[in-house]
């Protein structure tokens, strides 16, 4: 993995609508692609009850 990834950028978390989101960018070597993910606390909240 270390040979394929140039850097990982983790942005500061943002709070809106009562939940937290955080953007993560992964830059690959050789300019193949850049992956962007957004982690949303509403999707990963363990205390949230299932409907």
N, C-alpha and C positions, 0 to 999 in steps of 0.2 A: 504494500500500500504506500509506503513512504516514497517509493520510486515513482509512483503515478501522480501523487498529489503535491502541488507546489505550495499552496497555502490554504488555510481555512480562516474565514473572517466571520466572527460572531458579533452581531450588532447588539446594542443595548436593548433591553426589553421595553416594550411600549404597553401602556395600559389604556384600553378603551372599552367601553361597554361593560366594564366590570371584570374583564378577563385580560390576561397577559399574552402578548404575542412577541415572538423573537425571530428575527431573520438570521439565517446561516447561509453563507456562500462558500462553495468549495471550488477552488481553482485547480484544474488539472495541468500537468506539464504538457508540453508539445501543443498548446493551444487547441486541444481537441474539443473541450466543452467547459462550461461553467454551470454548476448545479446550484440552484437556490431552493431552500426549504424554509417554511415558516412554521414554527412550533406554536401551537395555540393551546393555552391552558385549559380551555373548555373541553377539548378533545381528550386531555390526559388527566382530568380531575378525578382522583380516586374517591372523593367524598360524594360525588354526584350520583344520585339515585337513578337506576334504570327505569324507564317508563313502562 
